[in-house]
Amino acid sequence: MIPYSRQTIDEDDIEAVVEVLRSAWLTTGPKVSEFEELFAQFVGAKHAVVVNSGTAALHATMFAAGIGPDDEVIVPPITFAASANCVVYQGGTPIFSDVKTNTLLIDPEKVESNITSNTKAIIAVDYAGHPCDYDSLRKIAEEHHLIFVADACHALGAEYEGNKVGSLADMTVFSFHPVKHITTGEGGIITTDNANYANQMRTFRNHGITIDHHQRNKQGSWFYEIEELGYNFRITDFQCALGISQLLKLPKFLERRLKIAQHYKEAFASIKEISPLSVDHNVKHAFHLYVTKVDFKKLGIDRAILFTKLREKGIAINVHYIPVHLHPFYRKKYNVGLGLCPIAEAAYKQIISLPIFPTLNDDDVEKIIKSLIELISG
Ligand SMILES: *Cc1c(COP(=O)(O)O)cnc(C)c1O
């Protein structure tokens, strides 16, 4: 079965992990800070704070942003639920703000109309790997004194007007889950230019303890204090060794993803029933997902049947995402539902994600294209 995504692990990745397993430090050792430094350098940010998942990274940004009860945070509905769950973890309220039809990225105009006196932050998602409207969103955030967080879990290596994603918001989050651009098994990271945010997130990932064991060691002291409630969101050194090894290969991984995307685009250009999401001229897309709209209603085809038929051919397509505000948890807790974000709700009925990952070969790409066109026109 061809999955929609999967990791790429080579012998040298395995060796990098094994080397750490033989060393003195399994966690909070030298590989953690080495990975943070390399990652910050790669995206062009001053600081990087690595944690044990992308979700923990999002949670940490909400802590650093000071989100609490009565605070509203504007989020898009077309994303993985963690982009909104992180607001709820801190007791805040996620305000779902609709997306643009052509890219399914949060619409800055709608963001502006959803701002109230309780709004404290905006979380924008670089959906599928397409950078959000960073300039407009940053301007809105500045004007209204809001904290701008980018969920770039899809967009490692993407660029907006020539600048790397990771350097364009107050805090930017990445995930290292195996389906993402690079993996540490589970893992996540936040990049920021703000030293205060970085320090708060380092404290947050370590129970809220203000000085870590390295600093205590230096001072020759046992004393530490918990000033705020934190969690154990630490990541291990062997995971960071894997992250370092993977980061070196990112340019190659990206190149292959872009090539596959180009291949799909050319193949579907003449098929009017298949409409891939558009790509703005001022970005470099990172193609975590290859999302296309199909007008199932007009075609008289049921998406679930297409799903099953492709699976019978060994191709696992997917749907990203069920709009977050339609999940029972959100419907019940915040009394939201159908009608809140009509563009997202309509798009949801049409989108499918086609397989895209570095080791997907040309023959498989051809097979996917041929099978999809056949099923849709037949
Ligand atoms: C993967 C992902 C996350 C969560 O990352 P985990 O590492 O799986 O916790 C958050 N937001 C988006 C948009 C994602 O794709």
The ligand as a MOL file (V3000), in Angstrom:
LIG
                    3D

  0  0  0     0  0            999 V3000
M  V30 BEGIN CTAB
M  V30 COUNTS 15 15 0 0 0
M  V30 BEGIN ATOM
M  V30 1 C 1.4520 17.3070 12.8490 0
M  V30 2 C 0.7700 18.5590 13.1940 0
M  V30 3 C 0.6780 19.0200 14.5100 0
M  V30 4 C 1.0430 18.1970 15.7090 0
M  V30 5 O 2.2820 17.6670 15.7010 0
M  V30 6 P 2.6150 16.3390 16.5670 0
M  V30 7 O 4.1080 16.3160 16.4730 0
M  V30 8 O 1.9590 15.1980 15.8720 0
M  V30 9 O 2.1260 16.5580 17.9360 0
M  V30 10 C 0.1260 20.2660 14.7320 0
M  V30 11 N -0.3530 21.0210 13.7290 0
M  V30 12 C -0.3190 20.5880 12.4520 0
M  V30 13 C -0.8610 21.4910 11.3900 0
M  V30 14 C 0.2220 19.3360 12.1500 0
M  V30 15 O 0.2220 18.9150 10.8890 0
M  V30 END ATOM
M  V30 BEGIN BOND
M  V30 1 1 1 2
M  V30 2 1 2 3
M  V30 3 2 2 14
M  V30 4 1 3 4
M  V30 5 2 3 10
M  V30 6 1 4 5
M  V30 7 1 5 6
M  V30 8 2 6 7
M  V30 9 1 6 8
M  V30 10 1 6 9
M  V30 11 1 10 11
M  V30 12 2 11 12
M  V30 13 1 12 13
M  V30 14 1 12 14
M  V30 15 1 14 15
M  V30 END BOND
M  V30 END CTAB
M  END
